[in-house]
Structure formats: C-alpha cells, structure tokens
Amino acid sequence: MHSHPPQHATIRTWRAPSIGVLLGVALLLIALAVNGCGVKGPPVPPQRPPLPAVGDLAYRLSGASVVLSWRLNAPLEKAAAGRSEFVIQRSRNMLDTPPCENCPLIFETAATLPYTDAPELQFSTTLPLEAGNHYRFKVYLQTGSAKGADSAVVQFDYPGDDIPPAAKETP
C-alpha cells in the first residue's frame, strides 16, 4: 500500500481593508461628487457692466417742434462709444380721444441719435410735432444689442402753434 501524504486544504479568510484604504476611497468619491464628472455646461458670455442711464430729460416747444434735452449719468467706455446711440421713443394720442386709464402706453421709435463725446454729457435733438396730440417721450442708450434703462417720461399736449409761452417748457 502506498501511502499518500496528507493533503492540507488551504482556507483563505477575508480580511477587512485597512482604515486608510477606506478613507482614501471615501475621499475620492467625495471629490468626484463635488467636481462632477467633468462635463461642462454651455458657454456663458462675460458679464458687461450696465449702460449708463439717461437722466434729466426735459422738453421745450419751438414752433411745430419739440426740443428734447438730456444728460448721460456717466461717460461711456471708448470701445462702446462708436457703437452706441440714443433711441428716442414717442407715444401720442389724439387730444379729442377720451383717455384710457387702463390701456398700455405704446411707444414707437421716433428717432435715433448717434452717441458722440459731448461736453458735460449733455445731448439734445429736435423732432417735429403734429397739432392735436398728447405726446410722451422717453430716451435710452443702446450699444449693439444691449439696452440701457429708460429715462423718465416727459409729456405735454400740443394743440397747435398758438400755445401760450408759459406752457412751452418743462418745470
């Protein structure tokens, strides 16, 4: 008889990973969760500072025209100056039409005036008027597709050329 040496079965036991390995895996998962998967969103254009506001809008009647004057609250950057213009908007209603208290005001562009370097940032333009209308005007600065804030609105009635001088100017 042959005798075979006894065979020993190898039993492997599972050992828990060390605390250092667990801590490393946890930190890696947290870093991935905070930083995301690396997929970027759509590009965002740089934020431009808002355009300076138009202030002190005033009017003066001159015959069958109105002279609008205003100032810009801050100078424009040189790069924006060549691409900028003032947009003068007008709303008008016939004087013989009853006022509508809840109707929205509809403004249309009456004129545009290219921005130029002006002393003390003062600007003006003259526009024709039609007799028998109540007028409202406002002005804003526009550079490319960027629109500045609207000025305050000036308003007046223009029945015709026979208006008394006291009613021809803003206070």
TORPA-4810 file (N, C-alpha, C, O; in nm, 3 decimals):
<nodes>
NODE_1_0.077_-0.114_0.000_0.000_0.000_0.000_0.083_0.123_0.000_0.184_0.141_0.069_M
NODE_2_0.036_0.198_-0.075_0.103_0.326_-0.087_0.039_0.424_0.009_-0.082_0.425_0.030_H
NODE_3_0.118_0.498_0.061_0.058_0.600_0.147_0.082_0.737_0.084_0.192_0.771_0.040_S
NODE_4_-0.021_0.808_0.081_-0.014_0.945_0.026_0.003_1.042_0.141_-0.055_1.026_0.248_H
NODE_5_0.084_1.140_0.113_0.096_1.239_0.220_-0.039_1.309_0.242_-0.114_1.327_0.146_P
NODE_6_-0.067_1.346_0.358_-0.196_1.411_0.384_-0.204_1.544_0.308_-0.109_1.622_0.304_P
NODE_7_-0.317_1.567_0.251_-0.338_1.693_0.179_-0.401_1.792_0.275_-0.494_1.761_0.350_Q
NODE_8_-0.346_1.909_0.270_-0.398_2.015_0.357_-0.482_2.110_0.272_-0.437_2.159_0.169_H
NODE_9_-0.594_2.135_0.314_-0.680_2.232_0.244_-0.639_2.371_0.287_-0.620_2.398_0.406_A
NODE_10_-0.626_2.459_0.188_-0.591_2.596_0.220_-0.720_2.673_0.238_-0.805_2.678_0.149_T
NODE_11_-0.734_2.731_0.349_-0.854_2.809_0.378_-0.813_2.956_0.382_-0.727_2.997_0.460_I
NODE_12_-0.876_3.030_0.297_-0.846_3.173_0.294_-0.956_3.246_0.370_-1.074_3.217_0.355_R
NODE_13_-0.915_3.336_0.449_-1.012_3.414_0.524_-1.011_3.556_0.470_-0.908_3.607_0.427_T
NODE_14_-1.126_3.619_0.473_-1.140_3.757_0.425_-1.098_3.851_0.534_-1.138_3.839_0.649_W
NODE_15_-1.015_3.946_0.493_-0.971_4.047_0.588_-1.028_4.180_0.545_-1.024_4.214_0.427_R
NODE_16_-1.081_4.256_0.637_-1.137_4.388_0.609_-1.023_4.481_0.568_-0.913_4.474_0.623_A
NODE_17_-1.052_4.571_0.469_-0.946_4.664_0.429_-0.912_4.757_0.546_-0.993_4.781_0.635_P
NODE_18_-0.794_4.806_0.541_-0.749_4.894_0.649_-0.827_5.026_0.645_-0.885_5.061_0.543_S
NODE_19_-0.827_5.095_0.753_-0.899_5.222_0.764_-0.843_5.323_0.665_-0.918_5.408_0.617_I
NODE_20_-0.717_5.318_0.636_-0.655_5.410_0.540_-0.710_5.391_0.399_-0.734_5.489_0.329_G
NODE_21_-0.731_5.266_0.357_-0.786_5.238_0.225_-0.930_5.288_0.218_-0.969_5.352_0.120_V
NODE_22_-1.009_5.259_0.323_-1.148_5.305_0.325_-1.157_5.457_0.321_-1.241_5.513_0.251_L
NODE_23_-1.071_5.523_0.395_-1.071_5.669_0.398_-1.032_5.724_0.260_-1.090_5.823_0.215_L
NODE_24_-0.936_5.664_0.195_-0.894_5.708_0.062_-1.006_5.694_-0.040_-1.028_5.784_-0.121_G
NODE_25_-1.078_5.581_-0.038_-1.190_5.560_-0.130_-1.301_5.662_-0.101_-1.359_5.716_-0.194_V
NODE_26_-1.330_5.687_0.025_-1.434_5.783_0.061_-1.397_5.923_0.011_-1.482_5.993_-0.043_A
NODE_27_-1.273_5.964_0.029_-1.230_6.096_-0.017_-1.238_6.106_-0.170_-1.274_6.211_-0.223_L
NODE_28_-1.204_6.000_-0.240_-1.213_6.000_-0.386_-1.357_6.015_-0.431_-1.385_6.091_-0.524_L
NODE_29_-1.450_5.945_-0.367_-1.592_5.957_-0.403_-1.645_6.098_-0.375_-1.722_6.151_-0.454_L
NODE_30_-1.604_6.156_-0.264_-1.648_6.293_-0.232_-1.593_6.391_-0.335_-1.665_6.479_-0.381_I
NODE_31_-1.467_6.376_-0.373_-1.407_6.467_-0.471_-1.479_6.456_-0.605_-1.501_6.557_-0.671_A
NODE_32_-1.514_6.336_-0.646_-1.587_6.320_-0.773_-1.726_6.380_-0.765_-1.774_6.440_-0.861_L
NODE_33_-1.792_6.365_-0.651_-1.927_6.420_-0.636_-1.925_6.572_-0.638_-2.014_6.634_-0.696_A
NODE_34_-1.826_6.633_-0.576_-1.819_6.779_-0.571_-1.781_6.836_-0.707_-1.839_6.935_-0.750_V
NODE_35_-1.686_6.776_-0.775_-1.638_6.830_-0.902_-1.719_6.783_-1.021_-1.699_6.833_-1.132_N
NODE_36_-1.807_6.693_-1.003_-1.888_6.643_-1.115_-1.807_6.547_-1.199_-1.698_6.504_-1.162_G
NODE_37_-1.864_6.517_-1.312_-1.799_6.418_-1.397_-1.710_6.483_-1.501_-1.652_6.414_-1.585_C
NODE_38_-1.698_6.613_-1.498_-1.613_6.680_-1.594_-1.687_6.731_-1.716_-1.627_6.794_-1.802_G
NODE_39_-1.817_6.706_-1.725_-1.894_6.756_-1.837_-1.925_6.902_-1.811_-1.980_6.937_-1.706_V
NODE_40_-1.891_6.987_-1.906_-1.911_7.130_-1.888_-2.045_7.172_-1.946_-2.096_7.110_-2.039_K
NODE_41_-2.101_7.281_-1.890_-2.226_7.337_-1.941_-2.199_7.425_-2.062_-2.085_7.437_-2.107_G
NODE_42_-2.304_7.487_-2.114_-2.286_7.575_-2.230_-2.203_7.698_-2.191_-2.203_7.739_-2.075_P
NODE_43_-2.133_7.755_-2.288_-2.051_7.873_-2.255_-2.137_7.991_-2.211_-2.248_8.010_-2.261_P
NODE_44_-2.086_8.068_-2.119_-2.157_8.185_-2.068_-2.076_8.308_-2.108_-1.957_8.317_-2.075_V
NODE_45_-2.138_8.404_-2.178_-2.062_8.523_-2.217_-2.022_8.604_-2.094_-2.090_8.599_-1.992_P
NODE_46_-1.912_8.678_-2.104_-1.872_8.760_-1.990_-1.977_8.867_-1.962_-2.040_8.920_-2.054_P
NODE_47_-1.995_8.897_-1.835_-2.093_8.998_-1.796_-2.036_9.137_-1.823_-1.924_9.168_-1.784_Q
NODE_48_-2.116_9.219_-1.891_-2.076_9.356_-1.918_-2.141_9.447_-1.815_-2.251_9.418_-1.767_R
NODE_49_-2.074_9.556_-1.780_-2.139_9.648_-1.687_-2.260_9.711_-1.754_-2.261_9.727_-1.877_P
NODE_50_-2.362_9.747_-1.678_-2.481_9.807_-1.739_-2.447_9.941_-1.805_-2.355_10.010_-1.763_P
NODE_51_-2.523_9.975_-1.906_-2.503_10.103_-1.974_-2.546_10.217_-1.882_-2.637_10.200_-1.800_L
NODE_52_-2.481_10.332_-1.894_-2.521_10.445_-1.810_-2.664_10.488_-1.841_-2.710_10.477_-1.954_P
NODE_53_-2.732_10.535_-1.740_-2.872_10.576_-1.755_-2.881_10.718_-1.813_-2.791_10.800_-1.795_A
NODE_54_-2.991_10.742_-1.882_-3.022_10.876_-1.931_-3.098_10.948_-1.821_-3.193_10.893_-1.765_V
NODE_55_-3.059_11.069_-1.790_-3.124_11.144_-1.683_-3.161_11.284_-1.727_-3.118_11.331_-1.833_G
NODE_56_-3.241_11.349_-1.646_-3.279_11.488_-1.665_-3.342_11.516_-1.801_-3.313_11.619_-1.862_D
NODE_57_-3.426_11.427_-1.849_-3.495_11.451_-1.977_-3.590_11.569_-1.960_-3.670_11.573_-1.867_L
NODE_58_-3.579_11.665_-2.052_-3.664_11.785_-2.049_-3.706_11.817_-2.192_-3.647_11.768_-2.288_A
NODE_59_-3.809_11.901_-2.203_-3.854_11.942_-2.336_-3.878_12.092_-2.340_-3.900_12.157_-2.238_Y
NODE_60_-3.872_12.145_-2.462_-3.905_12.284_-2.488_-3.971_12.288_-2.624_-3.917_12.238_-2.723_R
NODE_61_-4.091_12.349_-2.630_-4.162_12.361_-2.757_-4.105_12.478_-2.835_-4.078_12.585_-2.780_L
NODE_62_-4.089_12.456_-2.966_-4.034_12.559_-3.053_-4.110_12.552_-3.185_-4.076_12.472_-3.273_S
NODE_63_-4.213_12.635_-3.199_-4.297_12.630_-3.319_-4.369_12.497_-3.325_-4.433_12.456_-3.229_G
NODE_64_-4.357_12.429_-3.438_-4.422_12.299_-3.455_-4.324_12.185_-3.425_-4.337_12.076_-3.482_A
NODE_65_-4.227_12.209_-3.336_-4.126_12.109_-3.299_-4.108_12.107_-3.148_-4.148_12.199_-3.077_S
NODE_66_-4.048_11.999_-3.103_-4.009_11.989_-2.963_-3.859_11.967_-2.959_-3.804_11.888_-3.036_V
NODE_67_-3.793_12.036_-2.868_-3.651_12.016_-2.844_-3.640_11.934_-2.716_-3.677_11.980_-2.608_V
NODE_68_-3.588_11.813_-2.729_-3.566_11.726_-2.614_-3.420_11.738_-2.574_-3.331_11.738_-2.660_L
NODE_69_-3.394_11.748_-2.445_-3.256_11.754_-2.396_-3.243_11.661_-2.277_-3.338_11.642_-2.201_S
NODE_70_-3.125_11.603_-2.261_-3.099_11.508_-2.153_-2.949_11.502_-2.130_-2.870_11.560_-2.205_W
NODE_71_-2.913_11.432_-2.025_-2.771_11.408_-1.998_-2.752_11.260_-1.969_-2.844_11.190_-1.928_R
NODE_72_-2.630_11.216_-1.992_-2.594_11.079_-1.962_-2.531_11.079_-1.824_-2.446_11.164_-1.794_L
NODE_73_-2.571_10.985_-1.738_-2.526_10.987_-1.598_-2.380_10.949_-1.578_-2.325_10.973_-1.470_N
NODE_74_-2.315_10.890_-1.679_-2.174_10.854_-1.670_-2.119_10.844_-1.812_-2.194_10.814_-1.905_A
NODE_75_-1.990_10.867_-1.831_-1.934_10.856_-1.966_-1.930_10.711_-2.011_-1.931_10.618_-1.930_P
NODE_76_-1.927_10.693_-2.142_-1.916_10.559_-2.199_-1.770_10.520_-2.213_-1.683_10.606_-2.227_L
NODE_77_-1.743_10.391_-2.209_-1.608_10.343_-2.237_-1.580_10.370_-2.385_-1.670_10.365_-2.468_E
NODE_78_-1.455_10.397_-2.417_-1.417_10.431_-2.555_-1.459_10.321_-2.653_-1.505_10.351_-2.763_K
NODE_79_-1.443_10.195_-2.614_-1.477_10.084_-2.704_-1.625_10.082_-2.739_-1.662_10.043_-2.850_A
NODE_80_-1.711_10.123_-2.647_-1.856_10.119_-2.670_-1.907_10.245_-2.738_-2.013_10.242_-2.801_A
NODE_81_-1.835_10.355_-2.728_-1.884_10.483_-2.778_-1.917_10.481_-2.926_-2.019_10.537_-2.967_A
NODE_82_-1.835_10.419_-3.008_-1.857_10.418_-3.152_-1.975_10.333_-3.196_-2.026_10.349_-3.307_G
NODE_83_-2.020_10.243_-3.109_-2.131_10.154_-3.143_-2.260_10.193_-3.072_-2.357_10.117_-3.075_R
NODE_84_-2.263_10.309_-3.008_-2.377_10.346_-2.924_-2.462_10.454_-2.988_-2.414_10.535_-3.067_S
NODE_85_-2.589_10.452_-2.952_-2.682_10.554_-3.000_-2.791_10.573_-2.896_-2.821_10.483_-2.817_E
NODE_86_-2.851_10.692_-2.899_-2.967_10.720_-2.816_-3.090_10.687_-2.899_-3.099_10.721_-3.017_F
NODE_87_-3.186_10.619_-2.835_-3.312_10.587_-2.901_-3.419_10.675_-2.835_-3.442_10.668_-2.714_V
NODE_88_-3.483_10.759_-2.917_-3.587_10.849_-2.868_-3.720_10.785_-2.903_-3.750_10.763_-3.020_I
NODE_89_-3.800_10.756_-2.802_-3.929_10.692_-2.824_-4.042_10.788_-2.794_-4.033_10.874_-2.706_Q
NODE_90_-4.151_10.771_-2.871_-4.265_10.862_-2.861_-4.394_10.780_-2.851_-4.409_10.676_-2.914_R
NODE_91_-4.485_10.831_-2.769_-4.621_10.780_-2.762_-4.711_10.902_-2.781_-4.687_11.007_-2.723_S
NODE_92_-4.814_10.888_-2.864_-4.903_11.002_-2.885_-5.046_10.954_-2.898_-5.074_10.845_-2.948_R
NODE_93_-5.137_11.040_-2.851_-5.281_11.014_-2.860_-5.347_11.143_-2.905_-5.304_11.253_-2.869_N
NODE_94_-5.452_11.130_-2.982_-5.527_11.247_-3.027_-5.592_11.314_-2.906_-5.646_11.245_-2.818_M
NODE_95_-5.588_11.445_-2.901_-5.647_11.518_-2.789_-5.798_11.502_-2.781_-5.856_11.508_-2.673_L
NODE_96_-5.864_11.480_-2.896_-6.010_11.466_-2.894_-6.055_11.323_-2.862_-6.174_11.294_-2.863_D
NODE_97_-5.961_11.232_-2.833_-5.993_11.095_-2.793_-5.993_11.088_-2.641_-5.897_11.132_-2.578_T
NODE_98_-6.099_11.033_-2.582_-6.101_11.023_-2.435_-5.984_10.938_-2.385_-5.951_10.836_-2.446_P
NODE_99_-5.922_10.978_-2.275_-5.809_10.899_-2.222_-5.856_10.761_-2.175_-5.967_10.746_-2.124_P
NODE_100_-5.772_10.664_-2.192_-5.799_10.526_-2.148_-5.708_10.498_-2.028_-5.587_10.484_-2.044_C
NODE_101_-5.767_10.491_-1.910_-5.688_10.476_-1.787_-5.611_10.345_-1.779_-5.498_10.343_-1.730_E
NODE_102_-5.668_10.235_-1.827_-5.605_10.104_-1.812_-5.536_10.055_-1.938_-5.486_9.942_-1.941_N
NODE_103_-5.532_10.136_-2.042_-5.468_10.096_-2.167_-5.316_10.110_-2.155_-5.267_10.205_-2.095_C
NODE_104_-5.241_10.015_-2.211_-5.095_10.028_-2.207_-5.048_10.140_-2.300_-5.109_10.165_-2.404_P
NODE_105_-4.941_10.207_-2.262_-4.881_10.307_-2.349_-4.799_10.236_-2.455_-4.721_10.146_-2.424_L
NODE_106_-4.816_10.276_-2.577_-4.740_10.216_-2.687_-4.640_10.319_-2.737_-4.679_10.424_-2.790_I
NODE_107_-4.513_10.289_-2.719_-4.407_10.378_-2.764_-4.349_10.325_-2.894_-4.335_10.204_-2.913_F
NODE_108_-4.318_10.417_-2.984_-4.252_10.383_-3.110_-4.123_10.463_-3.118_-4.110_10.569_-3.055_E
NODE_109_-4.028_10.413_-3.194_-3.903_10.486_-3.209_-3.927_10.605_-3.301_-3.964_10.588_-3.417_T
NODE_110_-3.905_10.724_-3.248_-3.925_10.846_-3.325_-3.795_10.888_-3.394_-3.797_10.948_-3.501_A
NODE_111_-3.681_10.856_-3.332_-3.551_10.894_-3.388_-3.440_10.819_-3.315_-3.460_10.769_-3.205_A
NODE_112_-3.325_10.814_-3.378_-3.203_10.766_-3.312_-3.096_10.873_-3.332_-3.092_10.940_-3.436_T
NODE_113_-3.011_10.887_-3.233_-2.907_10.988_-3.237_-2.776_10.919_-3.200_-2.763_10.868_-3.089_L
NODE_114_-2.677_10.916_-3.292_-2.550_10.852_-3.258_-2.485_10.917_-3.137_-2.489_11.039_-3.121_P
NODE_115_-2.425_10.836_-3.053_-2.353_10.888_-2.937_-2.227_10.958_-2.987_-2.156_10.906_-3.072_Y
NODE_116_-2.201_11.075_-2.934_-2.076_11.147_-2.958_-2.027_11.200_-2.825_-2.106_11.221_-2.732_T
NODE_117_-1.898_11.221_-2.815_-1.846_11.282_-2.692_-1.899_11.424_-2.685_-1.868_11.506_-2.771_D
NODE_118_-1.977_11.453_-2.585_-2.039_11.585_-2.570_-1.994_11.649_-2.440_-1.972_11.580_-2.340_A
NODE_119_-1.979_11.781_-2.441_-1.941_11.849_-2.317_-2.043_11.823_-2.207_-2.164_11.834_-2.227_P
NODE_120_-1.992_11.788_-2.092_-2.074_11.762_-1.973_-2.181_11.656_-1.997_-2.281_11.651_-1.924_E
NODE_121_-2.161_11.573_-2.097_-2.252_11.462_-2.129_-2.395_11.509_-2.152_-2.491_11.440_-2.116_L
NODE_122_-2.410_11.629_-2.213_-2.541_11.687_-2.244_-2.573_11.661_-2.391_-2.487_11.676_-2.478_Q
NODE_123_-2.698_11.621_-2.419_-2.740_11.588_-2.555_-2.877_11.650_-2.582_-2.953_11.679_-2.489_F
NODE_124_-2.908_11.671_-2.710_-3.041_11.721_-2.746_-3.072_11.687_-2.890_-2.983_11.659_-2.970_S
NODE_125_-3.199_11.689_-2.922_-3.246_11.669_-3.058_-3.379_11.741_-3.074_-3.449_11.766_-2.976_T
NODE_126_-3.413_11.773_-3.198_-3.538_11.841_-3.229_-3.624_11.750_-3.315_-3.576_11.693_-3.413_T
NODE_127_-3.751_11.736_-3.278_-3.844_11.649_-3.351_-3.969_11.728_-3.389_-4.013_11.814_-3.314_L
NODE_128_-4.025_11.698_-3.507_-4.149_11.766_-3.548_-4.269_11.715_-3.469_-4.270_11.601_-3.422_P
NODE_129_-4.370_11.801_-3.456_-4.494_11.766_-3.386_-4.612_11.784_-3.480_-4.606_11.864_-3.574_L
NODE_130_-4.717_11.710_-3.454_-4.843_11.727_-3.527_-4.945_11.783_-3.429_-4.959_11.734_-3.317_E
NODE_131_-5.016_11.887_-3.472_-5.115_11.952_-3.385_-5.225_11.853_-3.347_-5.259_11.762_-3.422_A
NODE_132_-5.280_11.875_-3.227_-5.393_11.796_-3.181_-5.356_11.666_-3.112_-5.438_11.574_-3.106_G
NODE_133_-5.233_11.657_-3.059_-5.188_11.534_-2.994_-5.139_11.559_-2.852_-5.090_11.667_-2.819_N
NODE_134_-5.154_11.455_-2.769_-5.089_11.449_-2.638_-4.965_11.362_-2.660_-4.976_11.249_-2.706_H
NODE_135_-4.847_11.415_-2.627_-4.720_11.346_-2.652_-4.656_11.300_-2.522_-4.668_11.365_-2.418_Y
NODE_136_-4.586_11.187_-2.531_-4.498_11.138_-2.425_-4.368_11.096_-2.494_-4.371_11.032_-2.599_R
NODE_137_-4.256_11.132_-2.435_-4.126_11.094_-2.488_-4.041_11.033_-2.378_-4.053_11.069_-2.261_F
NODE_138_-3.955_10.938_-2.417_-3.854_10.883_-2.329_-3.732_10.850_-2.415_-3.742_10.838_-2.537_K
NODE_139_-3.617_10.837_-2.351_-3.490_10.815_-2.421_-3.412_10.706_-2.348_-3.416_10.698_-2.225_V
NODE_140_-3.342_10.623_-2.424_-3.248_10.528_-2.364_-3.126_10.514_-2.452_-3.130_10.548_-2.571_Y
NODE_141_-3.018_10.465_-2.395_-2.893_10.443_-2.466_-2.887_10.298_-2.509_-2.926_10.208_-2.434_L
NODE_142_-2.839_10.274_-2.630_-2.827_10.137_-2.681_-2.688_10.119_-2.739_-2.640_10.204_-2.813_Q
NODE_143_-2.624_10.007_-2.704_-2.494_9.970_-2.760_-2.507_9.828_-2.813_-2.517_9.733_-2.735_T
NODE_144_-2.506_9.814_-2.944_-2.528_9.682_-3.003_-2.665_9.632_-2.963_-2.765_9.700_-2.985_G
NODE_145_-2.670_9.514_-2.903_-2.799_9.460_-2.859_-2.828_9.494_-2.712_-2.936_9.462_-2.662_S
NODE_146_-2.734_9.560_-2.645_-2.755_9.597_-2.504_-2.834_9.728_-2.497_-2.802_9.826_-2.564_A
NODE_147_-2.938_9.727_-2.414_-3.026_9.842_-2.399_-3.013_9.896_-2.257_-3.021_9.821_-2.161_K
NODE_148_-2.992_10.027_-2.246_-2.986_10.090_-2.115_-3.126_10.113_-2.060_-3.226_10.086_-2.126_G
NODE_149_-3.131_10.163_-1.939_-3.259_10.190_-1.873_-3.329_10.309_-1.940_-3.263_10.402_-1.988_A
NODE_150_-3.462_10.306_-1.941_-3.540_10.417_-1.994_-3.525_10.539_-1.904_-3.512_10.527_-1.783_D
NODE_151_-3.527_10.656_-1.966_-3.530_10.780_-1.889_-3.669_10.797_-1.830_-3.760_10.717_-1.857_S
NODE_152_-3.685_10.900_-1.751_-3.820_10.939_-1.708_-3.897_10.984_-1.833_-3.836_11.020_-1.934_A
NODE_153_-4.028_10.981_-1.826_-4.111_11.021_-1.939_-4.151_11.168_-1.922_-4.193_11.210_-1.815_V
NODE_154_-4.137_11.245_-2.031_-4.192_11.381_-2.033_-4.318_11.377_-2.117_-4.326_11.301_-2.214_V
NODE_155_-4.418_11.457_-2.080_-4.544_11.456_-2.155_-4.603_11.596_-2.161_-4.584_11.678_-2.071_Q
NODE_156_-4.675_11.620_-2.270_-4.737_11.751_-2.290_-4.842_11.740_-2.399_-4.841_11.647_-2.480_F
NODE_157_-4.933_11.837_-2.400_-5.032_11.848_-2.506_-4.979_11.947_-2.610_-4.917_12.047_-2.576_D
NODE_158_-5.004_11.915_-2.736_-4.969_12.008_-2.843_-5.093_12.031_-2.930_-5.113_11.962_-3.029_Y
NODE_159_-5.176_12.130_-2.891_-5.295_12.158_-2.970_-5.262_12.227_-3.102_-5.335_12.211_-3.200_P
NODE_160_-5.151_12.304_-3.106_-5.111_12.374_-3.227_-5.010_12.481_-3.194_-4.961_12.488_-3.081_G
NODE_161_-4.978_12.567_-3.291_-4.876_12.670_-3.274_-4.918_12.784_-3.182_-4.834_12.865_-3.144_D
NODE_162_-5.044_12.792_-3.147_-5.091_12.905_-3.068_-5.091_12.878_-2.917_-5.176_12.929_-2.845_D
NODE_163_-4.994_12.797_-2.870_-4.982_12.764_-2.727_-4.923_12.885_-2.654_-4.828_12.945_-2.704_I
NODE_164_-4.975_12.921_-2.538_-4.915_13.029_-2.462_-4.772_12.994_-2.419_-4.746_12.878_-2.389_P
NODE_165_-4.680_13.090_-2.416_-4.539_13.062_-2.383_-4.521_12.992_-2.250_-4.427_12.913_-2.237_P
NODE_166_-4.604_13.016_-2.150_-4.586_12.955_-2.017_-4.598_12.803_-2.023_-4.544_12.735_-1.937_A
NODE_167_-4.667_12.749_-2.122_-4.689_12.605_-2.130_-4.588_12.535_-2.220_-4.602_12.416_-2.249_A
NODE_168_-4.486_12.608_-2.265_-4.394_12.552_-2.364_-4.267_12.492_-2.307_-4.177_12.460_-2.384_K
NODE_169_-4.256_12.475_-2.177_-4.133_12.425_-2.121_-4.159_12.340_-1.997_-4.256_12.363_-1.925_E
NODE_170_-4.071_12.243_-1.974_-4.083_12.163_-1.851_-4.039_12.248_-1.733_-3.956_12.338_-1.750_T
NODE_171_-4.092_12.221_-1.617_-4.055_12.300_-1.497_-3.910_12.281_-1.459_-3.864_12.341_-1.362_P
</nodes>
